[in-house]
Amino acid sequence: MPVHGEFERNDMVEHFAEYMSGHAVTKHGWVQSYGSRCVKPPIPLR
């Protein structure tokens, strides 16, 4: 899925994590990846 920048990249990760079994998505689980960029990585449940 092509995206034009960092902002949509997290949305794409969350979208696919919702459909993958064994992963949970948080509402407020932001993690600073580098610089001023933050992501909400999926949490593996297994």
C-alpha distance matrix in Angstrom:
0.0 3.8 6.5 10.1 11.9 13.0 13.8 10.4 9.5 12.3 11.3 8.1 10.6 13.2 11.4 11.0 14.4 16.1 15.5 16.6 20.4 22.2 20.1 21.1 19.6 22.2 23.0 24.5 23.6 22.4 22.7 23.1 20.9 22.5 24.3 23.7 20.1 19.9 17.6 18.3 17.7 18.1 21.6 22.4 25.3 26.7
3.8 0.0 3.8 6.8 9.2 11.2 12.4 9.6 9.2 12.7 12.1 9.7 12.4 15.1 14.0 14.0 17.1 19.0 18.9 19.9 23.7 25.2 22.9 23.6 21.7 23.8 24.2 25.4 24.5 22.7 22.9 22.7 20.3 21.3 22.7 22.2 18.9 19.4 17.7 19.1 18.9 20.0 23.7 24.8 27.9 29.5
6.5 3.8 0.0 3.8 5.8 8.0 8.8 6.4 6.9 10.4 10.1 8.8 11.7 14.1 13.5 14.4 17.1 18.8 19.5 20.7 24.4 25.5 22.8 22.9 20.5 22.1 22.1 22.9 22.3 20.2 20.5 20.1 18.0 18.9 19.9 19.0 15.8 16.5 15.2 17.0 17.5 19.1 22.9 24.5 27.7 29.6
10.1 6.8 3.8 0.0 3.8 7.3 8.4 7.6 8.7 12.2 12.3 11.9 14.6 16.8 16.7 17.9 20.3 22.0 23.0 24.2 27.8 28.7 25.8 25.6 22.9 24.1 23.6 24.0 23.6 21.0 21.2 20.1 18.2 18.3 18.7 17.7 15.1 16.5 16.1 18.5 19.5 21.6 25.3 27.2 30.5 32.5
11.9 9.2 5.8 3.8 0.0 3.8 5.6 6.2 6.9 10.0 11.1 11.4 13.4 15.5 16.3 17.6 19.4 21.3 22.8 23.7 27.1 27.6 24.4 24.0 21.1 21.9 21.5 21.4 20.7 17.9 17.8 16.5 14.7 14.7 14.9 13.9 11.3 13.0 13.0 15.8 17.0 19.6 23.2 25.4 28.7 30.9
13.0 11.2 8.0 7.3 3.8 0.0 3.8 5.6 5.2 7.4 9.6 10.3 11.4 13.4 15.0 16.3 17.4 19.5 21.5 22.0 25.1 25.2 21.8 21.3 18.4 18.9 18.6 18.2 17.3 14.3 14.0 12.8 11.0 11.4 12.1 11.0 7.9 9.3 9.4 12.4 13.7 16.6 20.1 22.5 25.9 28.1
13.8 12.4 8.8 8.4 5.6 3.8 0.0 3.8 5.6 6.5 7.6 9.6 11.1 12.2 13.6 15.7 16.8 18.2 20.5 21.6 24.7 24.9 21.3 20.2 16.9 17.1 16.2 16.0 15.8 13.1 13.8 13.1 12.4 13.3 13.5 11.4 8.5 9.0 8.9 11.4 13.5 16.2 19.7 22.5 25.5 28.2
10.4 9.6 6.4 7.6 6.2 5.6 3.8 0.0 3.8 5.5 5.1 6.4 8.9 10.1 10.6 12.8 14.4 15.7 17.6 19.0 22.3 23.0 19.6 18.9 15.8 16.7 16.1 16.8 16.6 14.5 15.5 15.5 14.5 15.9 16.8 15.0 11.7 11.5 10.2 11.8 13.3 15.2 19.0 21.4 24.3 26.9
9.5 9.2 6.9 8.7 6.9 5.2 5.6 3.8 0.0 3.8 5.4 5.2 6.5 8.8 10.0 11.1 12.5 14.6 16.3 17.0 20.3 20.7 17.5 17.2 14.6 15.9 16.1 16.6 15.6 13.6 13.8 13.9 12.2 14.0 15.6 14.5 10.9 10.5 8.5 10.2 10.8 12.9 16.6 18.8 22.0 24.2
12.3 12.7 10.4 12.2 10.0 7.4 6.5 5.5 3.8 0.0 3.8 5.4 5.1 6.2 8.6 10.2 10.5 12.4 14.9 15.5 18.4 18.4 14.9 14.1 11.1 12.1 12.4 12.9 11.9 10.2 11.0 11.9 11.0 13.6 15.4 13.9 10.2 8.5 5.7 6.6 7.8 9.9 13.6 16.2 19.2 21.8
11.3 12.1 10.1 12.3 11.1 9.6 7.6 5.1 5.4 3.8 0.0 3.8 5.5 5.2 6.1 8.8 9.9 10.8 13.1 14.6 17.7 18.4 15.0 14.0 11.0 12.3 12.1 13.6 13.4 12.4 14.1 15.3 14.8 17.3 18.8 16.9 13.4 11.7 9.0 8.8 10.1 11.2 14.9 17.3 19.9 22.6
8.1 9.7 8.8 11.9 11.4 10.3 9.6 6.4 5.2 5.4 3.8 0.0 3.8 5.5 5.1 6.4 8.6 10.2 11.5 12.7 16.2 17.3 14.3 14.3 12.0 14.2 14.9 16.5 15.8 14.9 16.0 17.2 15.8 18.3 20.3 19.0 15.3 13.8 10.9 10.7 10.8 11.2 15.0 16.7 19.5 21.8
10.6 12.4 11.7 14.6 13.4 11.4 11.1 8.9 6.5 5.1 5.5 3.8 0.0 3.8 5.5 5.5 6.1 8.7 10.4 10.7 13.8 14.3 11.2 11.4 9.5 12.0 13.5 14.9 13.4 12.9 13.6 15.2 13.9 16.9 19.3 18.4 14.6 12.6 9.1 8.4 7.4 7.7 11.4 13.1 16.1 18.3
13.2 15.1 14.1 16.8 15.5 13.4 12.2 10.1 8.8 6.2 5.2 5.5 3.8 0.0 3.8 5.6 5.1 6.3 9.0 10.1 12.8 13.3 9.9 9.0 6.6 9.1 10.3 12.4 11.6 11.9 13.5 15.8 15.3 18.6 20.8 19.3 15.7 13.1 9.5 7.5 7.4 6.8 10.4 12.5 14.9 17.7
11.4 14.0 13.5 16.7 16.3 15.0 13.6 10.6 10.0 8.6 6.1 5.1 5.5 3.8 0.0 3.8 5.5 5.5 7.1 9.3 12.5 14.0 11.3 11.0 9.1 12.0 12.9 15.5 15.2 15.5 17.2 19.4 18.7 21.7 23.8 22.3 18.6 16.4 13.0 11.3 11.1 10.0 13.3 14.7 16.7 19.2
11.0 14.0 14.4 17.9 17.6 16.3 15.7 12.8 11.1 10.2 8.8 6.4 5.5 5.6 3.8 0.0 3.8 5.4 5.4 6.5 10.1 11.9 9.7 10.7 10.1 13.5 15.3 17.7 16.6 17.2 18.2 20.4 19.2 22.3 24.8 23.8 20.1 17.9 14.2 12.6 11.2 9.5 12.5 13.0 15.2 17.1
14.4 17.1 17.1 20.3 19.4 17.4 16.8 14.4 12.5 10.5 9.9 8.6 6.1 5.1 5.5 3.8 0.0 3.8 5.4 5.1 7.9 8.8 6.1 7.0 7.0 10.7 13.1 15.5 14.0 15.1 16.2 18.8 18.0 21.5 24.2 23.3 19.6 16.9 13.1 10.7 8.9 6.3 8.8 9.5 11.5 13.8
16.1 19.0 18.8 22.0 21.3 19.5 18.2 15.7 14.6 12.4 10.8 10.2 8.7 6.3 5.5 5.4 3.8 0.0 3.8 5.7 7.8 9.4 7.1 6.9 6.8 10.4 12.4 15.4 14.8 16.4 18.2 21.1 20.7 24.2 26.7 25.3 21.8 18.9 15.2 12.4 11.4 8.6 10.6 11.4 12.4 15.0
15.5 18.9 19.5 23.0 22.8 21.5 20.5 17.6 16.3 14.9 13.1 11.5 10.4 9.0 7.1 5.4 5.4 3.8 0.0 3.8 6.5 9.4 8.5 9.7 10.4 14.1 16.2 19.2 18.4 19.9 21.4 24.1 23.3 26.7 29.3 28.2 24.6 21.9 18.2 15.7 14.2 11.3 13.0 12.8 13.6 15.4
16.6 19.9 20.7 24.2 23.7 22.0 21.6 19.0 17.0 15.5 14.6 12.7 10.7 10.1 9.3 6.5 5.1 5.7 3.8 0.0 3.8 6.4 6.2 8.8 10.5 14.3 17.1 19.7 18.2 19.8 20.7 23.4 22.4 25.9 28.9 28.2 24.5 21.9 18.1 15.6 13.2 10.0 11.1 10.0 10.9 12.2
20.4 23.7 24.4 27.8 27.1 25.1 24.7 22.3 20.3 18.4 17.7 16.2 13.8 12.8 12.5 10.1 7.9 7.8 6.5 3.8 0.0 3.8 5.7 8.4 11.3 14.8 17.9 20.5 18.9 21.1 22.0 25.1 24.3 28.0 31.0 30.4 26.9 23.9 20.2 17.3 14.8 11.2 11.0 9.1 8.8 9.6
22.2 25.2 25.5 28.7 27.6 25.2 24.9 23.0 20.7 18.4 18.4 17.3 14.3 13.3 14.0 11.9 8.8 9.4 9.4 6.4 3.8 0.0 3.8 7.0 10.4 13.5 17.0 19.1 17.1 19.5 20.1 23.3 22.7 26.4 29.6 29.1 25.9 22.7 19.1 16.1 13.4 9.7 8.4 5.8 5.1 6.1
20.1 22.9 22.8 25.8 24.4 21.8 21.3 19.6 17.5 14.9 15.0 14.3 11.2 9.9 11.3 9.7 6.1 7.1 8.5 6.2 5.7 3.8 0.0 3.8 6.8 10.1 13.6 15.6 13.6 15.8 16.6 19.8 19.4 23.2 26.2 25.5 22.3 19.1 15.4 12.3 9.8 6.0 5.4 4.6 5.5 8.1
21.1 23.6 22.9 25.6 24.0 21.3 20.2 18.9 17.2 14.1 14.0 14.3 11.4 9.0 11.0 10.7 7.0 6.9 9.7 8.8 8.4 7.0 3.8 0.0 3.8 6.6 10.1 12.3 10.8 13.5 15.0 18.5 18.8 22.6 25.3 24.1 21.1 17.6 14.2 10.6 9.1 5.6 5.1 6.6 6.9 10.4
19.6 21.7 20.5 22.9 21.1 18.4 16.9 15.8 14.6 11.1 11.0 12.0 9.5 6.6 9.1 10.1 7.0 6.8 10.4 10.5 11.3 10.4 6.8 3.8 0.0 3.8 6.9 9.2 8.3 10.6 12.7 16.1 16.6 20.3 22.7 21.2 18.1 14.6 11.3 7.6 7.3 5.0 6.4 9.2 10.4 13.9
22.2 23.8 22.1 24.1 21.9 18.9 17.1 16.7 15.9 12.1 12.3 14.2 12.0 9.1 12.0 13.5 10.7 10.4 14.1 14.3 14.8 13.5 10.1 6.6 3.8 0.0 3.8 5.7 5.4 8.4 11.1 14.7 16.1 19.6 21.6 19.8 17.2 13.5 10.8 7.1 8.2 7.3 8.0 11.4 12.3 16.0
23.0 24.2 22.1 23.6 21.5 18.6 16.2 16.1 16.1 12.4 12.1 14.9 13.5 10.3 12.9 15.3 13.1 12.4 16.2 17.1 17.9 17.0 13.6 10.1 6.9 3.8 0.0 3.8 6.0 8.3 11.9 15.0 16.9 20.1 21.4 19.0 16.8 13.3 11.3 8.2 10.6 10.5 11.7 15.2 16.0 19.7
24.5 25.4 22.9 24.0 21.4 18.2 16.0 16.8 16.6 12.9 13.6 16.5 14.9 12.4 15.5 17.7 15.5 15.4 19.2 19.7 20.5 19.1 15.6 12.3 9.2 5.7 3.8 0.0 3.8 5.7 9.3 12.3 14.9 17.8 18.9 16.5 14.8 11.3 10.1 7.7 10.6 11.5 12.4 16.1 17.3 20.9
23.6 24.5 22.3 23.6 20.7 17.3 15.8 16.6 15.6 11.9 13.4 15.8 13.4 11.6 15.2 16.6 14.0 14.8 18.4 18.2 18.9 17.1 13.6 10.8 8.3 5.4 6.0 3.8 0.0 3.8 6.5 10.0 12.2 15.5 17.3 15.5 13.6 9.8 8.2 5.5 7.6 9.0 9.5 13.3 14.9 18.3
22.4 22.7 20.2 21.0 17.9 14.3 13.1 14.5 13.6 10.2 12.4 14.9 12.9 11.9 15.5 17.2 15.1 16.4 19.9 19.8 21.1 19.5 15.8 13.5 10.6 8.4 8.3 5.7 3.8 0.0 3.8 6.7 9.1 12.2 13.6 11.7 9.8 6.1 5.5 4.6 7.6 10.3 11.7 15.4 17.6 20.8
22.7 22.9 20.5 21.2 17.8 14.0 13.8 15.5 13.8 11.0 14.1 16.0 13.6 13.5 17.2 18.2 16.2 18.2 21.4 20.7 22.0 20.1 16.6 15.0 12.7 11.1 11.9 9.3 6.5 3.8 0.0 3.8 6.1 9.2 11.2 10.4 8.6 5.4 5.4 6.1 7.5 10.8 11.9 15.3 17.9 20.6
23.1 22.7 20.1 20.1 16.5 12.8 13.1 15.5 13.9 11.9 15.3 17.2 15.2 15.8 19.4 20.4 18.8 21.1 24.1 23.4 25.1 23.3 19.8 18.5 16.1 14.7 15.0 12.3 10.0 6.7 3.8 0.0 3.8 5.8 7.5 7.0 5.9 4.2 6.5 8.8 10.3 13.9 15.3 18.4 21.3 23.8
20.9 20.3 18.0 18.2 14.7 11.0 12.4 14.5 12.2 11.0 14.8 15.8 13.9 15.3 18.7 19.2 18.0 20.7 23.3 22.4 24.3 22.7 19.4 18.8 16.6 16.1 16.9 14.9 12.2 9.1 6.1 3.8 0.0 3.8 7.0 7.9 5.8 5.3 6.5 9.5 9.8 13.6 15.3 17.9 21.3 23.3
22.5 21.3 18.9 18.3 14.7 11.4 13.3 15.9 14.0 13.6 17.3 18.3 16.9 18.6 21.7 22.3 21.5 24.2 26.7 25.9 28.0 26.4 23.2 22.6 20.3 19.6 20.1 17.8 15.5 12.2 9.2 5.8 3.8 0.0 3.8 6.2 5.6 7.3 9.6 13.0 13.6 17.4 19.1 21.7 25.0 26.9
24.3 22.7 19.9 18.7 14.9 12.1 13.5 16.8 15.6 15.4 18.8 20.3 19.3 20.8 23.8 24.8 24.2 26.7 29.3 28.9 31.0 29.6 26.2 25.3 22.7 21.6 21.4 18.9 17.3 13.6 11.2 7.5 7.0 3.8 0.0 3.8 5.6 8.4 11.6 15.1 16.4 20.3 22.1 24.9 28.2 30.3
23.7 22.2 19.0 17.7 13.9 11.0 11.4 15.0 14.5 13.9 16.9 19.0 18.4 19.3 22.3 23.8 23.3 25.3 28.2 28.2 30.4 29.1 25.5 24.1 21.2 19.8 19.0 16.5 15.5 11.7 10.4 7.0 7.9 6.2 3.8 0.0 3.8 6.6 10.2 13.6 15.8 19.5 21.6 24.8 27.8 30.3
20.1 18.9 15.8 15.1 11.3 7.9 8.5 11.7 10.9 10.2 13.4 15.3 14.6 15.7 18.6 20.1 19.6 21.8 24.6 24.5 26.9 25.9 22.3 21.1 18.1 17.2 16.8 14.8 13.6 9.8 8.6 5.9 5.8 5.6 5.6 3.8 0.0 3.8 6.9 10.6 12.6 16.3 18.7 21.8 25.0 27.4
19.9 19.4 16.5 16.5 13.0 9.3 9.0 11.5 10.5 8.5 11.7 13.8 12.6 13.1 16.4 17.9 16.9 18.9 21.9 21.9 23.9 22.7 19.1 17.6 14.6 13.5 13.3 11.3 9.8 6.1 5.4 4.2 5.3 7.3 8.4 6.6 3.8 0.0 3.8 7.1 9.4 13.1 15.4 18.7 21.6 24.3
17.6 17.7 15.2 16.1 13.0 9.4 8.9 10.2 8.5 5.7 9.0 10.9 9.1 9.5 13.0 14.2 13.1 15.2 18.2 18.1 20.2 19.1 15.4 14.2 11.3 10.8 11.3 10.1 8.2 5.5 5.4 6.5 6.5 9.6 11.6 10.2 6.9 3.8 0.0 3.8 5.9 9.5 12.2 15.4 18.4 21.1
18.3 19.1 17.0 18.5 15.8 12.4 11.4 11.8 10.2 6.6 8.8 10.7 8.4 7.5 11.3 12.6 10.7 12.4 15.7 15.6 17.3 16.1 12.3 10.6 7.6 7.1 8.2 7.7 5.5 4.6 6.1 8.8 9.5 13.0 15.1 13.6 10.6 7.1 3.8 0.0 3.8 6.6 9.1 12.6 15.2 18.3
17.7 18.9 17.5 19.5 17.0 13.7 13.5 13.3 10.8 7.8 10.1 10.8 7.4 7.4 11.1 11.2 8.9 11.4 14.2 13.2 14.8 13.4 9.8 9.1 7.3 8.2 10.6 10.6 7.6 7.6 7.5 10.3 9.8 13.6 16.4 15.8 12.6 9.4 5.9 3.8 0.0 3.8 6.5 9.5 12.6 15.2
18.1 20.0 19.1 21.6 19.6 16.6 16.2 15.2 12.9 9.9 11.2 11.2 7.7 6.8 10.0 9.5 6.3 8.6 11.3 10.0 11.2 9.7 6.0 5.6 5.0 7.3 10.5 11.5 9.0 10.3 10.8 13.9 13.6 17.4 20.3 19.5 16.3 13.1 9.5 6.6 3.8 0.0 3.8 6.5 9.3 12.1
21.6 23.7 22.9 25.3 23.2 20.1 19.7 19.0 16.6 13.6 14.9 15.0 11.4 10.4 13.3 12.5 8.8 10.6 13.0 11.1 11.0 8.4 5.4 5.1 6.4 8.0 11.7 12.4 9.5 11.7 11.9 15.3 15.3 19.1 22.1 21.6 18.7 15.4 12.2 9.1 6.5 3.8 0.0 3.8 6.2 9.2
22.4 24.8 24.5 27.2 25.4 22.5 22.5 21.4 18.8 16.2 17.3 16.7 13.1 12.5 14.7 13.0 9.5 11.4 12.8 10.0 9.1 5.8 4.6 6.6 9.2 11.4 15.2 16.1 13.3 15.4 15.3 18.4 17.9 21.7 24.9 24.8 21.8 18.7 15.4 12.6 9.5 6.5 3.8 0.0 3.8 5.8
25.3 27.9 27.7 30.5 28.7 25.9 25.5 24.3 22.0 19.2 19.9 19.5 16.1 14.9 16.7 15.2 11.5 12.4 13.6 10.9 8.8 5.1 5.5 6.9 10.4 12.3 16.0 17.3 14.9 17.6 17.9 21.3 21.3 25.0 28.2 27.8 25.0 21.6 18.4 15.2 12.6 9.3 6.2 3.8 0.0 3.8
26.7 29.5 29.6 32.5 30.9 28.1 28.2 26.9 24.2 21.8 22.6 21.8 18.3 17.7 19.2 17.1 13.8 15.0 15.4 12.2 9.6 6.1 8.1 10.4 13.9 16.0 19.7 20.9 18.3 20.8 20.6 23.8 23.3 26.9 30.3 30.3 27.4 24.3 21.1 18.3 15.2 12.1 9.2 5.8 3.8 0.0
